[in-house]
Amino acid sequence: MINNHLKKQNISGHGISMLLILCLFGLCVSSAFGARKKRKIVGDNRIYLIHADNLRFDQYSVNPDAQILTGHVSFRHQNSHLTCDSAYFYQATNSVKAFGHVHFRQGDTLSLKCDYADYDGQVQFMRARHNVVLHHRKQVLNTDSLDYDRLYNYVNFSEGGTLSDGKNKLVADWGRYYVETREAEFYYNVHLKNGRDYITTDTMFYDTRNSVAHVVGPSKITSKGSVVNTSNGYYNTKTDRARLYGRSTMVDKDKSITGDSLFYVKDKDSEGFGNVIYVDKRNKNSLHCGYLRYNEKTGYGFATRRPVAIDYSQKDTLWMHSDTMKIYTFNINTDSIYRKVHCFPKVRAFRQDVQAVCDSMVFNSQDSCMTMYKDPIVWNAGRQLLGEKIQLFMNDSTLRYAHVIGQALSVESLGDSIHYNQVASREMEAFFVNGKAQKGVSFGNVQIVYYPINDKDSSMIGLNYTETDTAKMFMDEHQRLVRIWMPKATGTLYPMSQIPPVKYKLPSFAWFDNIRPKDKNDIFEWRGKRENQKLKNVSRHTAPLQRIGKKDEKKGEEVKI
């Protein structure tokens, strides 16, 4: 085999040109990894020949200065050992060209095998070619062309390579591995696999000791069906921890989250910072905020910094904002799972057909109930509904039942800012079909101000003032009142010209059009009731305590028990 390497070569002018081109290309490759620093050689730097079955000189060969070695060739250089089938040993320049089953060992942690190697002991630099396998501790690097700089402790490969680190397998076109720190750099068509994860990128920095990959540029991380797209991210392949920067996105089936920075920890709190957008395509809703925290194990979530919940499951989109939003998950990973969403304080919501304002709100997915607390107000077209507490029960995001508890008031504007249909009671109920009100029930000290309309010219006939204990109102498909039922009532119909001024409005009348959200952008501007407009809690009257007395036999006085 060595005779093939000892043939004389005739180099023509064309060959010299090709050599110059290859040299220029080599310079470009070197510049891609940075120029080497000036080398400082310390200690005995000579290469020692330990053994060879045959040794000879050939002054007429193309390598007249080389010692030609064959058969179980062995060298020693400082703390390293080189063996091969045959070699050219240049003692004057302190270098070796090794052929066949080349095996280089450094200490007890590094081993390199290849078919051919060119080693310069003076600058401690090796060029290994063909079927190169580098073992360093638990790391294995396979490539076809590798340069090993022993002085600065790194290896380069430029014709494709594969680094195996336990279950992790990393493939790239270009790369560099630092022996001392066990860190690696990979460029162009980089792929990392570890059984459950798959990463593709153009640039990756990999820490083999901590199993942390740092990807730079357009990158994709696939893990158990979820996909991460980022341009700057850190991912730990052992712990499934990820730190993503540069506007990254995580997609898991129908759900995705995007943010300027995302921090993911398996079974622990994950966080998103900066214009965070969470999207649930299946349920057609999303959440926008400046900060989001979520624990996939417990199902607890927390959102703040101008959070906005958006529901687009219906024809019109619902926009809702509050200072803080929290989500609690119960019976997680079971068939009976349900969630509660808490929004507080300063809740404002807008949809084309309905708007709402309250201090705090809770949504329970178990019964699809949305409960509004502390001065809640709901508007629908020209109607306003308020009370101490309002419960809205949904059916696939469509309202099916509403319950107003405590100081309930329903007001309908007739369009002239003077006349209003009004109903006040202790409680109110409303029943809906396909999102439209079909029936309303008021009970407990019911007061009604109603303006009957002349069917011929749509003019107001007068003002009907009624007091009763219970009132049921029925509407047609156009939301027009068609029938009222009351078991017992007292009332008066005042002609339009004879309405007493005090009868135009009920004592509890209030119209809060200035608080009402005007559009989706208006939900961020809080406008609450003035202090004198807020509802005061009305305590229920309780029966006086019954006291049973008995006489003290000694004093003859009555003792209260």
C-alpha positions in Angstrom: 0.0 0.0 0.0 2.8 2.4 0.8 4.2 2.1 -2.8 1.1 4.0 -4.0 2.2 6.9 -1.9 5.8 6.8 -3.1 5.2 7.3 -6.8 6.8 10.3 -8.3 4.4 13.0 -9.4 4.8 15.3 -12.5 3.2 18.7 -11.8 2.3 20.7 -14.9 1.5 24.4 -15.2 -2.2 23.5 -15.0 -1.6 21.5 -11.9 0.2 24.5 -10.3 -2.9 26.6 -11.0 -5.1 24.0 -9.4 -2.9 24.0 -6.3 -3.1 27.7 -6.0 -6.9 27.6 -6.2 -7.0 24.9 -3.5 -4.7 27.0 -1.3 -7.0 30.0 -1.6 -10.0 27.8 -0.7 -8.1 26.5 2.3 -7.5 30.1 3.4 -11.3 30.8 3.1 -12.1 27.7 5.2 -9.6 28.8 7.9 -11.1 32.3 8.0 -14.5 30.9 8.5 -13.4 29.5 11.9 -11.1 32.5 12.7 -7.4 32.9 12.4 -5.1 31.0 14.8 -3.3 32.9 17.5 0.5 32.8 17.7 1.6 29.5 19.1 3.7 29.1 22.1 5.4 25.7 22.4 6.4 24.6 25.9 8.5 21.6 26.9 9.9 18.7 24.8 8.1 18.9 21.5 9.9 16.2 19.6 8.1 13.2 18.0 9.7 9.9 19.0 9.6 6.7 16.9 8.8 3.8 19.2 8.6 0.9 16.8 8.4 -0.2 13.2 8.9 -3.6 11.6 10.9 -2.0 8.7 12.7 1.3 8.3 14.4 2.6 5.2 15.4 5.8 3.2 14.9 6.5 -0.5 16.7 9.6 -1.6 15.4 9.2 -5.1 11.7 9.3 -4.1 9.4 12.2 -3.9 10.1 12.3 -0.2 13.9 12.1 0.1 13.9 13.5 3.7 11.4 11.0 5.0 12.1 7.8 7.0 9.9 5.2 5.4 8.3 3.0 8.0 6.1 -0.1 7.6 4.6 -2.7 9.9 3.2 -1.9 13.4 4.4 1.7 13.3 4.3 3.5 16.6 5.1 7.1 17.7 5.0 9.1 20.9 4.6 12.8 21.2 4.3 14.3 24.7 1.2 12.6 26.3 -0.1 11.2 23.0 0.5 8.0 21.1 0.1 7.3 17.3 0.0 3.9 15.6 -0.5 3.0 11.9 0.3 0.5 9.2 2.9 2.6 7.5 4.3 6.2 7.7 6.6 8.9 6.4 8.6 10.3 9.4 10.2 13.7 8.8 12.5 14.0 11.8 13.9 17.3 10.6 10.5 19.0 10.5 9.1 17.0 13.4 6.1 15.7 11.4 4.5 12.4 10.3 2.3 11.2 7.5 0.5 8.1 8.7 -1.3 5.5 6.5 -3.7 2.7 7.2 -5.5 2.0 10.5 -4.3 5.2 11.9 -5.0 5.4 15.7 -4.2 8.5 17.7 -4.6 8.4 21.5 -4.3 11.3 23.9 -4.3 10.5 27.6 -7.2 8.2 28.5 -10.1 10.4 27.3 -9.4 11.0 23.6 -9.1 8.5 20.7 -9.0 9.3 17.0 -9.1 6.7 14.2 -8.9 7.3 10.4 -7.3 6.0 7.2 -4.8 8.8 6.7 -3.3 11.5 9.0 -0.8 14.3 8.6 0.6 15.3 12.0 2.9 18.3 12.6 4.5 18.0 16.0 6.1 21.4 15.8 2.7 23.2 15.9 0.8 20.2 17.3 -1.7 20.1 14.5 -3.2 17.0 12.8 -5.2 16.6 9.6 -7.2 13.3 9.6 -8.9 12.1 6.5 -11.2 9.3 5.4 -13.5 7.4 7.8 -12.5 9.6 10.8 -13.9 8.6 14.2 -13.1 10.8 17.2 -14.0 9.5 20.7 -13.8 11.9 23.6 -15.3 10.7 26.8 -18.9 9.8 25.9 -18.9 11.9 22.7 -18.3 10.3 19.3 -17.6 12.4 16.1 -17.8 10.7 12.7 -16.6 12.6 9.6 -14.5 12.2 6.5 -12.2 15.2 7.0 -11.1 16.5 10.4 -8.4 18.9 11.6 -7.3 18.7 15.2 -5.5 21.6 16.8 -3.9 20.1 20.0 -2.4 23.4 21.1 -5.8 25.2 21.3 -7.7 22.0 21.9 -10.4 22.0 19.2 -11.3 20.0 16.1 -12.8 21.2 12.8 -14.7 19.3 10.2 -15.8 20.8 6.9 -17.2 18.0 4.8 -20.1 16.9 7.0 -20.1 15.2 10.3 -22.1 13.5 13.0 -21.7 14.0 16.8 -23.2 11.3 19.0 -23.7 12.2 22.7 -25.6 9.5 24.4 -29.1 9.5 22.9 -28.4 12.7 21.1 -27.2 12.6 17.5 -26.2 15.8 15.8 -25.5 16.2 12.1 -24.0 19.2 10.3 -22.1 20.2 7.2 -19.5 22.2 9.1 -18.5 22.1 12.8 -16.0 22.7 15.5 -15.6 20.8 18.8 -13.7 22.1 21.8 -12.0 19.2 23.6 -11.4 21.0 27.0 -14.9 22.5 27.4 -16.7 19.8 25.4 -18.7 22.5 23.6 -19.4 22.4 19.9 -20.4 24.7 17.1 -22.3 23.5 14.0 -23.2 25.3 10.8 -25.4 24.6 7.7 -28.0 22.0 7.6 -27.8 21.2 11.3 -30.0 18.4 12.6 -30.2 17.1 16.2 -32.2 14.0 17.2 -32.5 12.3 20.6 -35.4 9.9 20.2 -38.2 12.2 21.1 -36.9 15.6 20.0 -35.8 16.8 16.5 -34.1 20.1 15.9 -33.3 21.7 12.6 -31.3 24.9 12.2 -28.4 26.6 10.3 -26.3 27.4 13.4 -26.1 25.6 16.7 -23.9 25.8 19.7 -24.0 22.6 21.8 -22.8 22.0 25.4 -22.3 18.3 25.7 -21.7 18.4 29.4 -25.1 20.0 30.1 -26.9 18.7 27.0 -27.9 22.3 26.1 -28.4 23.3 22.5 -28.3 27.0 21.5 -29.9 27.5 18.0 -29.4 30.7 16.0 -31.3 31.8 12.9 -34.6 30.2 11.6 -34.9 27.0 13.7 -37.5 24.3 14.4 -37.8 22.1 17.5 -40.2 19.1 17.3 -41.0 17.2 20.5 -43.9 14.8 21.1 -46.1 16.4 18.5 -45.4 20.0 19.5 -43.4 22.3 17.3 -41.3 25.3 18.3 -40.2 27.9 15.8 -37.5 30.3 17.0 -34.5 32.3 15.8 -32.6 32.3 19.1 -33.3 29.6 21.6 -31.7 27.4 24.3 -33.0 23.8 24.7 -32.0 21.2 27.3 -32.5 17.8 25.7 -32.4 16.0 29.1 -34.8 18.2 31.2 -37.0 19.5 28.3 -36.3 23.1 29.4 -36.4 25.7 26.8 -35.5 29.4 26.7 -36.7 31.1 23.5 -36.0 34.6 22.3 -36.4 36.6 19.1 -40.2 36.3 18.8 -40.7 32.5 19.1 -43.8 30.3 18.7 -44.7 27.0 20.3 -47.5 24.9 18.6 -49.1 21.9 20.3 -51.9 20.4 18.1 -54.6 23.1 17.9 -53.0 25.4 20.5 -50.1 27.8 20.0 -48.3 30.5 22.0 -46.1 33.3 20.6 -44.0 35.8 22.5 -40.8 37.9 22.4 -39.4 35.5 25.0 -40.7 32.1 26.1 -39.5 29.9 28.9 -40.7 26.3 29.0 -40.2 23.8 31.8 -41.9 20.4 31.6 -44.4 19.9 34.4 -43.5 23.2 36.0 -44.3 26.9 35.4 -43.7 28.1 31.8 -43.6 31.8 31.1 -44.0 34.2 28.2 -42.9 37.8 28.0 -43.6 40.6 25.6 -46.7 40.7 23.3 -47.6 37.1 24.2 -50.4 35.6 22.0 -52.1 32.3 23.0 -54.4 30.8 20.4 -56.8 27.9 20.7 -58.0 27.1 17.2 -60.3 24.3 18.3 -62.3 26.5 20.6 -61.7 29.6 18.5 -60.4 31.9 21.2 -57.1 33.6 22.0 -55.4 35.6 24.8 -53.1 38.5 24.3 -51.0 39.9 27.2 -47.6 41.2 28.2 -46.8 38.4 30.6 -48.2 34.8 30.8 -47.4 32.0 33.2 -48.8 28.5 32.9 -48.2 25.1 34.6 -49.1 22.2 32.4 -49.1 19.7 35.3 -51.5 21.7 37.6 -53.3 23.6 34.8 -52.8 26.9 36.7 -52.3 30.0 34.5 -51.7 33.7 35.2 -51.9 36.6 32.7 -51.3 40.3 33.3 -49.9 43.5 31.6 -53.0 44.5 29.5 -54.4 41.0 29.0 -57.2 40.6 26.4 -59.3 37.5 26.0 -60.8 37.1 22.5 -63.6 34.7 21.5 -64.3 34.4 17.8 -66.5 31.2 18.0 -69.6 33.3 17.1 -70.4 35.5 14.2 -69.2 38.5 16.1 -65.9 38.5 18.1 -65.9 39.1 21.8 -63.1 41.2 23.3 -62.6 41.2 27.1 -59.9 43.0 29.3 -59.0 43.2 33.0 -55.9 44.0 34.9 -55.3 40.3 35.8 -56.6 36.9 34.6 -56.1 33.6 36.3 -57.1 30.0 35.3 -57.6 27.1 37.6 -57.9 23.5 36.4 -59.7 20.8 38.3 -59.5 17.0 37.8 -56.8 17.5 35.3 -56.0 14.6 32.9 -59.4 13.0 33.7 -62.7 12.8 31.8 -64.3 15.2 34.4 -61.8 18.0 33.9 -63.1 21.6 34.2 -61.7 25.1 34.6 -62.4 28.3 36.3 -61.2 31.6 34.9 -60.9 34.6 37.2 -60.7 38.2 35.8 -60.1 41.1 38.1 -60.2 44.0 38.6 -61.8 46.5 36.1 -63.3 44.1 33.7 -64.5 45.5 30.4 -65.9 43.5 27.4 -67.1 44.4 23.9 -69.0 42.6 21.2 -71.1 44.3 18.5 -74.4 43.0 20.1 -73.4 43.0 23.8 -71.1 45.0 26.1 -70.3 44.5 29.8 -68.5 46.2 32.7 -67.8 44.9 36.2 -65.1 44.8 38.9 -64.5 41.1 38.7 -65.7 38.0 36.9 -65.5 34.2 37.2 -66.2 31.7 34.4 -66.8 28.1 35.3 -66.5 25.6 32.4 -68.3 22.9 34.4 -71.7 24.6 34.1 -70.6 27.2 31.5 -71.5 29.9 33.9 -70.1 33.4 33.8 -70.6 35.3 37.1 -70.1 39.1 37.3 -69.5 40.7 40.7 -69.5 44.2 42.2 -71.6 46.7 40.1 -71.9 44.6 37.0 -73.6 46.3 33.9 -74.6 44.6 30.7 -75.8 46.4 27.5 -77.6 45.0 24.5 -78.6 47.4 21.8 -80.6 50.0 23.6 -81.0 47.9 26.8 -79.1 48.1 30.0 -79.1 45.5 32.8 -77.5 45.8 36.2 -77.6 44.4 39.8 -75.5 43.3 42.6 -74.5 40.1 40.8 -75.2 38.8 37.3 -74.9 35.2 36.2 -74.8 34.3 32.5 -75.1 30.6 31.5 -73.7 29.8 28.0 -74.4 27.1 25.5 -71.5 26.8 23.1 -70.6 30.5 23.6 -74.3 31.4 23.1 -76.3 32.9 26.0 -79.1 30.6 27.1 -80.0 32.0 30.6 -79.3 35.1 32.7 -79.9 35.7 36.4 -79.6 39.1 38.0 -79.4 38.9 41.8 -80.0 41.8 44.1 -81.3 45.3 43.2 -82.0 44.2 39.6 -82.7 47.0 37.1 -83.6 46.7 33.4 -83.7 49.9 31.3 -84.6 50.2 27.6 -83.9 53.5 25.9 -86.7 54.6 23.5 -84.2 56.7 21.6 -85.0 60.2 22.7 -83.0 60.3 25.9 -86.2 61.1 27.8 -88.4 58.1 27.8 -87.2 54.7 29.1 -89.0 51.4 29.7 -87.9 50.3 33.2 -88.2 47.2 35.4 -86.9 47.1 38.9 -87.1 44.1 41.3 -85.1 42.1 43.8 -84.2 39.5 41.2 -84.6 38.9 37.4 -84.3 35.9 35.1 -84.1 35.9 31.3 -84.3 32.9 29.0 -82.8 32.8 25.5 -83.2 30.7 22.4 -80.4 30.9 19.8 -79.1 33.9 21.6 -82.4 35.9 21.5 -84.5 36.7 24.6 -87.8 34.8 24.7 -88.9 35.2 28.2 -88.1 37.4 31.2 -89.2 37.0 34.9 -89.0 39.6 37.6 -89.9 38.9 41.2 -89.7 40.6 44.6 -91.0 44.2 44.9 -91.4 44.6 41.1 -91.8 48.1 39.7 -92.5 48.7 36.1 -92.5 51.9 33.9 -93.7 51.0 30.4 -94.8 53.1 27.4 -97.4 51.3 25.3 -97.0 51.9 21.5 -99.8 52.7 19.0 -99.5 50.1 16.3 -100.8 52.4 13.6 -98.4 55.3 13.9 -95.8 53.9 16.4 -96.6 56.8 18.8 -96.5 56.5 22.6 -100.0 56.1 24.1 -98.9 57.0 27.6 -96.9 55.8 30.7 -98.0 52.6 32.5 -96.8 52.5 36.0 -97.3 49.1 37.7 -96.3 47.5 41.1 -96.5 43.7 41.6 -94.7 40.8 43.2 -94.0 38.8 40.1 -94.0 39.7 36.4 -93.4 37.5 33.4 -92.7 39.1 30.0 -92.8 37.3 26.7 -91.0 38.5 23.5 -91.3 37.6 19.8 -88.5 36.7 17.5 -87.8 40.4 16.9 -87.4 41.0 20.7 -90.6 42.9 20.9 -92.8 42.6 24.0 -96.0 40.7 23.1 -97.5 39.7 26.5 -97.1 40.4 30.2 -98.4 38.1 33.0 -98.8 39.3 36.6 -100.8 37.4 39.3 -101.8 40.6 41.1 -100.9 44.2 40.4 -101.7 47.8 41.0 -101.0 50.4 38.4 -101.9 53.6 36.6 -101.9 54.5 32.9 -101.0 58.2 32.5 -101.7 59.9 29.1 -98.6 61.4 27.6 -99.8 65.0 28.4 -100.6 64.1 32.0 -97.5 62.2 33.2 -96.3 63.5 36.6 -92.5 64.4 36.4 -91.7 62.0 39.3 -93.1 59.1 37.4 -90.8 59.3 34.4 -88.1 57.4 36.2 -88.1 54.8 39.0 -86.3 55.6 42.2 -83.5 53.2 41.3 -83.2 54.4 37.7 -79.7 54.8 36.3 -78.4 55.1 32.8 -74.6 54.5 32.3 -74.1 55.1 28.7 -70.9 57.0 29.4 -69.4 53.9 31.0 -70.3 51.6 28.1 -67.4 50.3 25.9 -67.7 51.9 22.4 -65.4 49.4 20.5 -62.7 46.8 21.1 -60.0 49.5 21.7 -62.2 51.2 24.4 -61.9 48.2 26.7 -58.6 49.4 28.0 -59.9 52.7 29.3 -61.5 52.1 32.6 -64.6 54.3 33.4 -66.4 53.1 36.5 -69.4 54.4 38.5 -68.9 57.4 40.7 -69.0 56.7 44.4 -72.5 57.9 44.8 -73.7 55.7 41.9 -72.4 52.4 43.3 -74.9 49.9 44.7 -75.1 49.7 48.4 -75.5 46.2 49.9 -78.9 45.8 51.3 -79.0 43.5 54.4 -82.0 41.2 54.8 -84.2 41.9 57.8 -84.0 39.2 60.4 -86.5 38.3 63.0 -85.7 39.6 66.5 -84.0 37.1 68.8 -86.4 35.2 71.1 -85.3 35.3 74.7 -86.7 32.9 77.2 -86.4 34.1 80.8 -86.4 32.4 84.2 -86.3 33.8 87.7 -83.2 33.7 89.9 -84.6 32.1 93.0 -82.2 33.8 95.3 -82.5 37.4 93.9 -86.0 37.1 92.5 -84.8 38.5 89.1 -85.4 37.3 85.6 -82.3 35.9 83.9 -82.0 36.1 80.0 -80.9 33.0 78.2 
